[in-house]
Amino acid sequence: MDTQDRDTTCLPDTAQAPSGMNGVLVELFPKKEADKLDSGQPAASPACQRIKVLVVDDNRDAADSLHALFEMDGCNVATAYDGLEAVRAVEQEIPDLIIMDLGMPTMDGYEAARRIRLQPGSQSILMIALSGWGQGEARQRTIEAGFDHHLIKPVKYEELKKLATARFKRG
């Protein structure tokens, strides 16, 4: 499927929640979306379910929080808790979007990204690095490893939404 045919209306507008895990600040549904959930109406368009997201972070609370947000938005979400697990997940199914921490045990995000980019079909994945490391060297290493973007924690969910919307919006 051409990325121009994708729809990311599954990503919420805005409404910042006071929740932060390991420096990751996420946003929840705006009131109008919460009202839809309470009324039994779907909060996400069915087209959003086509977006496959892989969240990778060794901090389980951070990974599970992002997983839950994308899932509430109707996206198809998987979670990996280290780089090696992420590589194996991508071998099983190519996601549309990977959000990955850099500093992880077993295999760091840099090596995981390099290995993922070697897999057939991986060039179309939008890969976003999330890290507390923001120095120029860390940013350069993310580019060399194959990431499309490098965001510094804490990250608002709105920032992730903008990057995903720019890639997957309908043409």
C-alpha beads as a LAMMPS data file, in Angstrom:
LAMMPS data file: protein, C-alpha beads

171 atoms
170 bonds

1 atom types
1 bond types

-500.0 500.0 xlo xhi
-500.0 500.0 ylo yhi
-500.0 500.0 zlo zhi

Masses

1 110.0

Atoms # bond

1 1 1 0.000 0.000 0.000
2 1 1 1.262 3.434 -0.899
3 1 1 1.958 5.565 2.183
4 1 1 -0.088 8.356 0.596
5 1 1 -3.208 6.180 0.985
6 1 1 -2.878 5.940 4.758
7 1 1 -4.924 7.882 7.269
8 1 1 -3.727 8.905 10.719
9 1 1 -6.876 10.336 12.124
10 1 1 -6.334 7.684 14.784
11 1 1 -3.859 10.030 16.416
12 1 1 -5.532 12.352 18.945
13 1 1 -5.702 16.115 18.584
14 1 1 -4.318 17.237 21.941
15 1 1 -4.944 17.125 25.661
16 1 1 -1.889 16.883 27.793
17 1 1 -1.991 14.438 30.669
18 1 1 0.192 14.840 33.743
19 1 1 1.676 11.424 33.088
20 1 1 5.389 10.931 32.536
21 1 1 7.261 7.667 32.603
22 1 1 11.054 7.746 32.332
23 1 1 10.826 11.237 30.900
24 1 1 8.190 10.379 28.290
25 1 1 5.280 12.798 28.537
26 1 1 2.267 11.548 26.689
27 1 1 -1.065 13.088 25.785
28 1 1 -4.467 11.505 26.154
29 1 1 -7.712 11.912 24.255
30 1 1 -9.156 15.393 24.157
31 1 1 -12.520 15.740 25.916
32 1 1 -14.462 15.322 22.673
33 1 1 -12.750 11.939 22.076
34 1 1 -13.386 10.818 25.656
35 1 1 -17.062 11.721 25.176
36 1 1 -17.187 9.439 22.127
37 1 1 -15.787 6.584 24.205
38 1 1 -18.363 7.190 26.935
39 1 1 -21.185 7.275 24.377
40 1 1 -20.088 4.003 22.790
41 1 1 -19.018 5.682 19.540
42 1 1 -15.658 4.682 18.115
43 1 1 -12.902 7.192 18.873
44 1 1 -10.822 6.255 15.841
45 1 1 -11.619 5.829 12.194
46 1 1 -11.437 2.258 10.873
47 1 1 -8.742 3.346 8.401
48 1 1 -6.371 3.959 11.304
49 1 1 -6.286 0.313 12.150
50 1 1 -4.066 -0.147 9.116
51 1 1 -1.222 1.738 10.809
52 1 1 1.144 -0.740 12.444
53 1 1 3.230 0.695 15.278
54 1 1 6.135 -0.912 17.127
55 1 1 7.075 0.729 20.441
56 1 1 10.530 -0.221 21.744
57 1 1 11.796 0.757 25.208
58 1 1 13.432 -1.169 28.030
59 1 1 11.399 0.918 30.489
60 1 1 8.231 -1.159 30.507
61 1 1 6.087 1.640 31.941
62 1 1 7.123 4.019 29.163
63 1 1 6.672 1.394 26.436
64 1 1 3.337 0.207 27.770
65 1 1 2.053 3.794 28.106
66 1 1 2.814 4.612 24.468
67 1 1 1.429 1.237 23.419
68 1 1 -1.840 1.995 25.205
69 1 1 -2.172 5.441 23.615
70 1 1 -1.650 4.187 20.082
71 1 1 -3.961 1.256 20.731
72 1 1 -6.713 3.569 22.062
73 1 1 -6.347 5.496 18.817
74 1 1 -7.132 2.364 16.829
75 1 1 -3.623 1.579 15.648
76 1 1 -2.284 -1.963 15.495
77 1 1 0.470 -1.848 18.158
78 1 1 3.244 -4.198 19.234
79 1 1 5.802 -3.643 21.988
80 1 1 9.394 -4.795 22.379
81 1 1 11.486 -4.240 25.506
82 1 1 14.954 -4.342 23.950
83 1 1 16.609 -3.932 20.574
84 1 1 16.981 -7.621 19.809
85 1 1 13.297 -8.186 20.492
86 1 1 12.524 -5.283 18.119
87 1 1 14.625 -6.803 15.325
88 1 1 12.834 -10.126 15.772
89 1 1 9.422 -8.414 15.748
90 1 1 10.219 -6.674 12.451
91 1 1 11.356 -9.994 10.970
92 1 1 7.842 -11.286 11.669
93 1 1 5.930 -8.239 10.418
94 1 1 7.088 -4.895 8.982
95 1 1 5.462 -2.022 10.903
96 1 1 4.671 1.397 9.442
97 1 1 6.122 3.243 12.444
98 1 1 8.788 2.378 15.019
99 1 1 9.315 4.515 18.099
100 1 1 12.520 3.327 19.782
101 1 1 14.576 4.257 22.811
102 1 1 18.331 4.373 22.201
103 1 1 19.823 3.237 25.501
104 1 1 18.740 -0.349 26.078
105 1 1 20.406 -3.530 27.318
106 1 1 21.028 -6.573 25.098
107 1 1 21.056 -4.422 21.937
108 1 1 20.855 -0.635 21.885
109 1 1 18.558 1.309 19.588
110 1 1 21.357 2.238 17.196
111 1 1 22.255 -1.378 16.434
112 1 1 18.616 -2.437 16.318
113 1 1 17.864 0.323 13.781
114 1 1 20.832 -0.718 11.611
115 1 1 19.682 -4.341 11.603
116 1 1 16.072 -3.395 10.923
117 1 1 17.077 -1.202 7.957
118 1 1 18.893 -4.206 6.427
119 1 1 15.631 -6.163 6.240
120 1 1 13.697 -6.196 2.957
121 1 1 10.805 -3.723 3.016
122 1 1 12.182 -1.745 5.953
123 1 1 12.987 1.424 4.016
124 1 1 9.346 2.504 4.182
125 1 1 9.252 2.377 8.007
126 1 1 9.125 5.723 9.784
127 1 1 11.690 5.278 12.575
128 1 1 11.740 7.741 15.460
129 1 1 14.429 7.657 18.147
130 1 1 13.381 8.695 21.649
131 1 1 16.192 9.411 24.029
132 1 1 17.498 11.493 26.864
133 1 1 20.630 11.906 24.761
134 1 1 20.431 15.035 22.626
135 1 1 24.033 15.949 21.962
136 1 1 25.144 16.364 18.364
137 1 1 27.022 13.060 18.396
138 1 1 23.902 11.135 19.469
139 1 1 21.839 12.816 16.744
140 1 1 24.462 12.025 14.099
141 1 1 24.557 8.394 15.232
142 1 1 20.765 8.112 14.883
143 1 1 20.948 9.358 11.294
144 1 1 23.758 6.910 10.511
145 1 1 21.788 4.057 12.099
146 1 1 18.770 4.735 9.875
147 1 1 16.376 6.711 12.073
148 1 1 14.250 9.358 10.392
149 1 1 13.907 11.542 13.496
150 1 1 15.549 11.992 16.914
151 1 1 13.334 13.319 19.706
152 1 1 14.583 14.133 23.180
153 1 1 12.657 13.019 26.251
154 1 1 10.328 14.209 27.569
155 1 1 8.321 13.941 24.355
156 1 1 4.740 15.077 23.984
157 1 1 2.475 12.701 22.136
158 1 1 1.581 15.642 19.868
159 1 1 5.148 15.614 18.497
160 1 1 4.840 11.952 17.556
161 1 1 1.441 12.671 16.011
162 1 1 2.836 15.447 13.815
163 1 1 5.642 13.267 12.488
164 1 1 3.331 10.338 11.804
165 1 1 0.655 12.533 10.233
166 1 1 3.216 14.114 7.913
167 1 1 4.217 10.648 6.673
168 1 1 0.876 8.852 6.588
169 1 1 -1.729 11.518 5.820
170 1 1 -4.041 11.094 2.868
171 1 1 -2.860 12.824 -0.288

Bonds

1 1 1 2
2 1 2 3
3 1 3 4
4 1 4 5
5 1 5 6
6 1 6 7
7 1 7 8
8 1 8 9
9 1 9 10
10 1 10 11
11 1 11 12
12 1 12 13
13 1 13 14
14 1 14 15
15 1 15 16
16 1 16 17
17 1 17 18
18 1 18 19
19 1 19 20
20 1 20 21
21 1 21 22
22 1 22 23
23 1 23 24
24 1 24 25
25 1 25 26
26 1 26 27
27 1 27 28
28 1 28 29
29 1 29 30
30 1 30 31
31 1 31 32
32 1 32 33
33 1 33 34
34 1 34 35
35 1 35 36
36 1 36 37
37 1 37 38
38 1 38 39
39 1 39 40
40 1 40 41
41 1 41 42
42 1 42 43
43 1 43 44
44 1 44 45
45 1 45 46
46 1 46 47
47 1 47 48
48 1 48 49
49 1 49 50
50 1 50 51
51 1 51 52
52 1 52 53
53 1 53 54
54 1 54 55
55 1 55 56
56 1 56 57
57 1 57 58
58 1 58 59
59 1 59 60
60 1 60 61
61 1 61 62
62 1 62 63
63 1 63 64
64 1 64 65
65 1 65 66
66 1 66 67
67 1 67 68
68 1 68 69
69 1 69 70
70 1 70 71
71 1 71 72
72 1 72 73
73 1 73 74
74 1 74 75
75 1 75 76
76 1 76 77
77 1 77 78
78 1 78 79
79 1 79 80
80 1 80 81
81 1 81 82
82 1 82 83
83 1 83 84
84 1 84 85
85 1 85 86
86 1 86 87
87 1 87 88
88 1 88 89
89 1 89 90
90 1 90 91
91 1 91 92
92 1 92 93
93 1 93 94
94 1 94 95
95 1 95 96
96 1 96 97
97 1 97 98
98 1 98 99
99 1 99 100
100 1 100 101
101 1 101 102
102 1 102 103
103 1 103 104
104 1 104 105
105 1 105 106
106 1 106 107
107 1 107 108
108 1 108 109
109 1 109 110
110 1 110 111
111 1 111 112
112 1 112 113
113 1 113 114
114 1 114 115
115 1 115 116
116 1 116 117
117 1 117 118
118 1 118 119
119 1 119 120
120 1 120 121
121 1 121 122
122 1 122 123
123 1 123 124
124 1 124 125
125 1 125 126
126 1 126 127
127 1 127 128
128 1 128 129
129 1 129 130
130 1 130 131
131 1 131 132
132 1 132 133
133 1 133 134
134 1 134 135
135 1 135 136
136 1 136 137
137 1 137 138
138 1 138 139
139 1 139 140
140 1 140 141
141 1 141 142
142 1 142 143
143 1 143 144
144 1 144 145
145 1 145 146
146 1 146 147
147 1 147 148
148 1 148 149
149 1 149 150
150 1 150 151
151 1 151 152
152 1 152 153
153 1 153 154
154 1 154 155
155 1 155 156
156 1 156 157
157 1 157 158
158 1 158 159
159 1 159 160
160 1 160 161
161 1 161 162
162 1 162 163
163 1 163 164
164 1 164 165
165 1 165 166
166 1 166 167
167 1 167 168
168 1 168 169
169 1 169 170
170 1 170 171
